[in-house]
Amino acid sequence: MFEYLVTPEIATLSPYPPGKPIEEVRREFGIDDIVKLASNENMLGPSPKAMDAVAATLPTLHRYPDASGYELRRGLAAFHSLSPENIVLGNGSDEIIELSIRAFVRPGMEVLFSKPTFIFYAIVAQAAGARIAEVPLKNFRHDLAGLARAIGEKTRLIFLDNPNNPSGSLVPRQDLEAFIADLPKNVVLVLDEAYRDFVRGEEQIDTNRYIAGDKPVIFMRTFSKAYGLAGLRVGYGMAHQELASYLDRIRQPFNMNLLAQAGALAALDDREFYEKTRQTTWAGLDFLYGELDALGLQYRKSQTNYFLIDLGRSADEVMNGLLREGLIVRSMSSYGMNQTIRLTVGLPEENERFLRALKKVLGL
C-alpha cells in the first residue's frame, strides 16, 4: 500500500535471514535443552575479562558513551601497531559494511562480490541503489580471476570475505596480494576478516602494509566470534587514515554503546580466553571431521569456526528434524545449496550430541 513512498530497491528488498533463536525453538517445540550451532558464535561464551568490565561499567549507564571511542581505538591501534586514526568503530562489522557503501557508492555504481557470500553485502548495496555483480565461487573458493574480469567502468567497491562465509575457504596470501596489486585505484576493496582468528597453518596478508599503501583497502574485524561478544555488537574497520576519516564522518556519534566499548577493550587483553577459543575450535573441527568420515558424509574443511556438510538430501528437512531434537543448525538452501547445512563448532559434549541427533534424523 505504501510502496510509493520508497525506492524500488527498498520495496523489493528481502531482509537478512538470521539464524533461528533459541527462544523461538523453545516456544515452537516445547524443548528446554537446546543447543544452537547455527550462527558461528563462540561456544565458550564471552570473554571473562569482558564480563567483568561490563559489570563494572553498569553504574554509569546514565552517561552517554565516548562518541569517539577513544580508549578502545587507542587499544586497537596499539594491538595492531597502527594509529588510532586508522581505526573506525562499528556497531558490529555490519555497520562498517554500511558505512563503506554510504561513503563510496552512489546509485548506479556497481558493487562486486562472490556468490555465495555474506548476504548482507547485497542487502546494503541494493538499498543504496547500487548495481550488484556476482561471481560464483570456484570449487567453493573465491574466483579471483573471475572477479578481476568482472571489474568494469561502473565498479566502485568489492567485498571479499576471507575466509569466505559460508564455505570457510581462505584465499592464499600470494594470490590475494596479486589481486590487490592489479586493482584499479578507483575501486575500493573491503576485506572482511571476521574469521581471521580461526585460520591455522596458512600465512595471511599483512594488513599494515596495505593500510600504509596507496590502494583503497579497508579491513574489517569483529569481536563477535573469537572474543565471544556477539551480543554487544562490536566491530571495527582498519584503513588508511584518509579512508578511515571518510567512514568516521558519517558514523553515528554514539554508534558503540558504553558496555560494548568497555567489554571489547577488556576482551582484547584476554589472551588466555582467545587462545582457548582457537584451540577448542580446532580440536572440535578435527573431531567432527573424523566422525563424519566414519559416517561416510561429505563435508568441506574450513578455516573458520564452522563448516559445510553435504547431506545428500533436503537440508531443510534435516534441519527441521534436528530442531525436534533440540539442535539448531543452518540450512544453506537460502544460499542455493539445498542439500547442505552449515554447522558451528560447539563444545565437545555439544558436538557429540549433534552427531547423535544427526544419526537419528538420517537413520544411520
PLY file of the C-alpha trace (Angstrom):
ply
format ascii 1.0
element vertex 364
property float x
property float y
property float z
element edge 363
property int vertex1
property int vertex2
end_header
0.00 0.00 0.00
2.84 2.41 0.81
5.36 1.23 -1.80
5.12 4.63 -3.50
6.96 6.12 -0.52
10.19 4.17 -1.08
12.55 3.42 -3.94
12.03 0.24 -5.96
15.24 -1.10 -4.42
13.79 -0.83 -0.92
10.38 -2.14 -1.93
11.84 -5.33 -3.40
14.48 -5.88 -0.73
14.44 -9.15 1.22
15.59 -8.73 4.84
18.58 -10.57 6.24
17.60 -14.12 7.35
19.10 -14.56 10.85
19.72 -17.90 12.49
16.77 -19.31 14.42
16.93 -18.04 18.04
16.83 -20.45 20.97
13.70 -18.80 22.36
11.77 -19.46 19.15
12.70 -23.14 19.15
11.68 -23.40 22.80
8.27 -21.88 22.03
7.71 -23.90 18.85
8.79 -27.35 20.04
8.42 -27.10 23.81
12.06 -28.09 24.32
14.16 -26.60 27.12
17.51 -28.27 26.48
18.57 -26.60 23.22
21.99 -26.39 21.57
22.48 -23.66 18.97
25.13 -24.44 16.36
23.85 -22.16 13.61
25.25 -18.64 13.95
29.01 -19.15 14.34
29.00 -17.90 17.91
31.71 -18.63 20.46
30.98 -21.97 22.15
32.83 -20.89 25.31
30.65 -17.84 25.89
32.02 -14.30 26.35
35.50 -13.36 27.49
35.59 -13.42 31.31
37.56 -10.17 31.38
34.91 -8.58 29.17
32.15 -9.70 31.54
33.97 -8.16 34.49
34.47 -4.89 32.61
30.81 -4.77 31.58
29.68 -5.38 35.15
31.97 -2.62 36.43
30.53 -0.20 33.87
26.85 -0.77 34.74
26.63 2.05 37.37
27.50 4.61 34.65
24.70 3.67 32.23
23.07 7.07 32.72
26.01 8.61 30.83
26.46 8.73 27.09
29.38 6.66 25.78
32.50 8.33 24.46
31.42 9.28 20.95
34.94 8.85 19.59
35.60 5.55 21.37
38.97 6.99 22.35
40.17 4.26 24.73
39.06 1.37 22.52
40.51 2.93 19.38
43.77 3.52 21.22
43.79 -0.06 22.47
43.09 -1.45 18.99
45.75 0.78 17.47
48.35 -0.48 19.92
47.25 -4.08 19.36
47.65 -3.76 15.58
50.66 -1.39 15.61
48.61 1.34 13.95
47.49 4.86 14.74
44.04 5.47 16.29
43.28 7.46 13.14
43.41 4.19 11.19
40.55 2.71 13.24
36.79 3.15 12.71
34.42 1.63 15.26
31.19 -0.03 14.17
28.06 -1.46 15.72
29.28 -4.86 14.62
31.29 -5.15 11.42
27.88 -4.93 9.67
27.99 -1.20 10.24
31.41 -0.94 8.58
29.81 -2.60 5.52
27.10 0.02 5.53
29.49 2.92 6.09
31.66 1.75 3.19
28.68 1.73 0.84
27.44 5.11 2.02
30.85 6.72 1.73
31.98 5.46 -1.66
28.99 4.18 -3.67
26.36 6.24 -5.48
23.19 4.98 -7.20
24.07 3.26 -10.47
27.61 2.40 -9.36
28.48 -1.27 -9.11
29.29 -3.38 -6.05
31.04 -6.66 -6.79
31.33 -9.81 -4.68
31.35 -13.59 -4.84
28.36 -15.90 -4.75
27.60 -17.30 -2.25
28.97 -14.90 0.32
27.72 -12.94 3.32
24.18 -11.95 2.32
24.33 -8.53 4.00
26.64 -7.18 1.27
23.84 -7.49 -1.29
21.21 -6.08 1.08
23.14 -2.87 1.76
24.21 -2.45 -1.86
20.64 -2.84 -3.16
19.27 -0.45 -0.55
21.76 2.17 -1.76
20.60 1.83 -5.36
23.85 0.22 -6.49
24.17 -2.32 -9.26
25.14 -5.76 -7.98
27.60 -8.02 -9.79
28.31 -11.53 -8.54
30.97 -14.06 -9.49
30.31 -17.69 -8.45
32.78 -19.40 -6.17
35.04 -21.83 -7.98
35.30 -25.14 -6.15
33.99 -23.35 -3.04
36.74 -20.71 -3.27
36.79 -17.08 -4.38
37.43 -16.92 -8.12
39.88 -14.02 -8.06
40.49 -14.20 -11.80
36.74 -14.09 -12.39
36.34 -11.15 -10.04
39.14 -9.30 -11.81
37.47 -9.87 -15.21
34.15 -8.64 -13.82
35.54 -5.22 -12.86
34.05 -2.60 -15.18
33.82 1.14 -15.54
30.98 1.36 -13.01
32.61 -0.90 -10.42
33.35 1.12 -7.30
33.57 -1.38 -4.44
34.41 -5.06 -3.95
33.51 -7.07 -0.86
35.74 -10.08 -0.26
35.22 -12.18 2.86
38.41 -14.04 3.68
37.79 -16.70 4.95
34.58 -16.97 2.97
31.18 -17.34 4.56
29.68 -19.90 4.08
32.40 -22.13 2.57
35.13 -21.44 5.16
37.80 -21.32 2.44
40.79 -18.97 2.59
42.46 -17.13 -0.28
46.22 -17.87 -0.23
48.29 -14.83 0.69
50.20 -14.65 -2.58
47.01 -14.83 -4.65
45.35 -12.09 -2.65
48.41 -9.85 -2.89
48.47 -10.28 -6.68
44.75 -9.49 -6.87
45.18 -6.26 -4.89
48.20 -5.22 -6.94
46.12 -5.35 -10.14
43.09 -3.48 -8.79
42.28 -0.10 -10.34
42.87 2.73 -7.88
39.25 3.88 -8.18
37.93 0.55 -6.84
37.62 0.19 -3.06
38.34 -3.29 -1.71
36.67 -4.19 1.60
38.32 -7.29 3.08
36.02 -8.90 5.60
38.23 -10.80 8.05
35.56 -11.74 10.58
37.00 -15.27 10.90
40.69 -14.49 10.53
41.33 -15.55 14.13
40.48 -19.18 13.32
42.88 -19.63 10.39
45.59 -22.22 11.04
48.54 -23.42 9.04
48.48 -20.70 6.39
50.20 -17.33 6.17
47.84 -14.38 5.96
48.06 -10.99 4.33
49.94 -8.19 6.12
47.17 -5.69 6.81
49.50 -2.87 7.89
51.34 -2.93 4.57
48.14 -2.11 2.72
46.84 0.35 5.27
50.01 2.36 4.69
49.85 1.89 0.90
48.21 3.76 -1.95
45.42 1.28 -2.75
41.99 1.92 -1.15
41.69 -1.20 1.03
39.51 -1.43 4.14
39.90 -4.35 6.56
37.01 -5.41 8.77
37.27 -7.27 12.07
34.80 -8.26 14.78
34.66 -9.16 18.47
31.63 -11.39 17.87
33.50 -14.63 17.16
36.85 -15.29 18.84
36.10 -12.94 21.75
32.50 -14.08 22.29
30.89 -10.63 22.25
28.26 -11.11 19.53
25.55 -9.68 21.80
27.44 -6.43 22.35
27.85 -5.76 18.60
31.46 -4.65 18.35
33.20 -4.41 15.00
35.82 -2.16 13.51
37.47 -1.17 10.28
41.15 -0.53 9.64
42.27 1.62 6.72
44.50 4.44 5.56
43.86 7.49 7.71
42.10 9.34 4.89
39.78 6.43 4.09
39.01 5.92 7.77
38.15 9.59 8.15
35.52 9.38 5.41
33.82 6.48 7.19
34.08 8.26 10.53
32.39 11.41 9.20
29.15 9.55 8.51
29.28 7.28 11.55
26.64 7.94 14.20
28.31 9.67 17.16
27.19 7.10 19.75
27.15 4.03 17.50
29.06 1.89 20.01
27.46 1.80 23.42
29.17 2.16 26.77
29.15 -1.54 27.68
30.43 -2.55 24.26
33.41 -0.23 24.47
34.34 -1.42 27.95
33.84 -5.09 27.15
35.78 -5.02 23.91
38.75 -3.24 25.42
38.95 -5.81 28.20
38.47 -8.74 25.80
41.36 -7.52 23.69
43.60 -8.14 26.70
42.14 -11.59 27.42
44.71 -13.64 25.51
44.11 -16.76 27.57
40.45 -16.87 26.53
41.32 -16.05 22.93
43.79 -18.94 22.67
41.42 -21.33 24.44
38.74 -20.43 21.90
41.03 -21.18 18.99
42.36 -24.44 20.38
38.87 -25.67 21.33
37.58 -24.78 17.88
40.38 -26.57 16.06
40.02 -29.66 18.24
36.28 -29.65 17.60
36.75 -29.38 13.85
39.16 -32.31 13.77
36.84 -34.43 15.92
33.81 -33.71 13.74
35.76 -34.34 10.53
36.76 -37.75 11.80
33.25 -38.70 12.89
31.72 -37.58 9.60
34.35 -39.58 7.71
33.25 -42.65 9.66
29.63 -41.97 8.67
30.57 -41.57 5.01
29.25 -38.00 4.83
30.83 -35.32 2.65
31.98 -32.00 4.10
34.24 -29.05 3.32
37.25 -28.44 5.56
37.22 -24.92 6.90
39.46 -22.13 8.16
36.69 -20.82 10.40
34.63 -22.00 13.38
32.00 -23.56 11.09
31.91 -25.84 8.07
29.57 -27.21 5.42
28.15 -30.74 5.43
26.64 -32.23 2.26
23.75 -34.46 3.36
22.66 -35.85 0.01
19.07 -34.96 0.86
16.94 -31.91 1.70
18.83 -29.64 4.09
15.58 -28.04 5.25
14.12 -31.41 6.20
17.23 -32.41 8.11
17.38 -29.01 9.83
13.76 -29.38 10.95
14.45 -32.90 12.16
17.38 -31.66 14.20
15.23 -28.87 15.64
12.92 -31.51 17.09
15.98 -32.99 18.79
16.88 -29.59 20.27
19.71 -28.86 17.80
19.75 -25.62 15.79
21.88 -25.70 12.62
21.75 -23.56 9.47
20.26 -24.83 6.23
22.10 -23.47 3.20
19.02 -23.56 0.97
18.86 -19.75 1.05
22.36 -19.81 -0.48
21.24 -22.17 -3.25
22.77 -25.26 -1.60
19.63 -27.27 -0.98
21.34 -30.39 0.40
23.88 -28.66 2.63
23.87 -27.47 6.22
26.36 -25.21 7.96
27.46 -26.33 11.40
29.13 -24.16 14.03
31.68 -25.99 16.18
30.38 -26.42 19.71
31.75 -27.68 23.00
32.81 -31.36 22.98
29.54 -32.50 24.52
27.56 -30.36 22.06
29.43 -31.81 19.10
28.71 -35.33 20.35
25.04 -34.51 20.86
24.85 -33.17 17.30
26.29 -36.38 15.93
23.81 -38.50 17.88
20.91 -36.37 16.64
22.21 -36.37 13.06
22.45 -40.17 13.03
18.87 -40.39 14.31
17.50 -37.95 11.75
19.39 -39.56 8.86
18.55 -43.08 10.04
22.21 -44.10 10.31
0 1
1 2
2 3
3 4
4 5
5 6
6 7
7 8
8 9
9 10
10 11
11 12
12 13
13 14
14 15
15 16
16 17
17 18
18 19
19 20
20 21
21 22
22 23
23 24
24 25
25 26
26 27
27 28
28 29
29 30
30 31
31 32
32 33
33 34
34 35
35 36
36 37
37 38
38 39
39 40
40 41
41 42
42 43
43 44
44 45
45 46
46 47
47 48
48 49
49 50
50 51
51 52
52 53
53 54
54 55
55 56
56 57
57 58
58 59
59 60
60 61
61 62
62 63
63 64
64 65
65 66
66 67
67 68
68 69
69 70
70 71
71 72
72 73
73 74
74 75
75 76
76 77
77 78
78 79
79 80
80 81
81 82
82 83
83 84
84 85
85 86
86 87
87 88
88 89
89 90
90 91
91 92
92 93
93 94
94 95
95 96
96 97
97 98
98 99
99 100
100 101
101 102
102 103
103 104
104 105
105 106
106 107
107 108
108 109
109 110
110 111
111 112
112 113
113 114
114 115
115 116
116 117
117 118
118 119
119 120
120 121
121 122
122 123
123 124
124 125
125 126
126 127
127 128
128 129
129 130
130 131
131 132
132 133
133 134
134 135
135 136
136 137
137 138
138 139
139 140
140 141
141 142
142 143
143 144
144 145
145 146
146 147
147 148
148 149
149 150
150 151
151 152
152 153
153 154
154 155
155 156
156 157
157 158
158 159
159 160
160 161
161 162
162 163
163 164
164 165
165 166
166 167
167 168
168 169
169 170
170 171
171 172
172 173
173 174
174 175
175 176
176 177
177 178
178 179
179 180
180 181
181 182
182 183
183 184
184 185
185 186
186 187
187 188
188 189
189 190
190 191
191 192
192 193
193 194
194 195
195 196
196 197
197 198
198 199
199 200
200 201
201 202
202 203
203 204
204 205
205 206
206 207
207 208
208 209
209 210
210 211
211 212
212 213
213 214
214 215
215 216
216 217
217 218
218 219
219 220
220 221
221 222
222 223
223 224
224 225
225 226
226 227
227 228
228 229
229 230
230 231
231 232
232 233
233 234
234 235
235 236
236 237
237 238
238 239
239 240
240 241
241 242
242 243
243 244
244 245
245 246
246 247
247 248
248 249
249 250
250 251
251 252
252 253
253 254
254 255
255 256
256 257
257 258
258 259
259 260
260 261
261 262
262 263
263 264
264 265
265 266
266 267
267 268
268 269
269 270
270 271
271 272
272 273
273 274
274 275
275 276
276 277
277 278
278 279
279 280
280 281
281 282
282 283
283 284
284 285
285 286
286 287
287 288
288 289
289 290
290 291
291 292
292 293
293 294
294 295
295 296
296 297
297 298
298 299
299 300
300 301
301 302
302 303
303 304
304 305
305 306
306 307
307 308
308 309
309 310
310 311
311 312
312 313
313 314
314 315
315 316
316 317
317 318
318 319
319 320
320 321
321 322
322 323
323 324
324 325
325 326
326 327
327 328
328 329
329 330
330 331
331 332
332 333
333 334
334 335
335 336
336 337
337 338
338 339
339 340
340 341
341 342
342 343
343 344
344 345
345 346
346 347
347 348
348 349
349 350
350 351
351 352
352 353
353 354
354 355
355 356
356 357
357 358
358 359
359 360
360 361
361 362
362 363
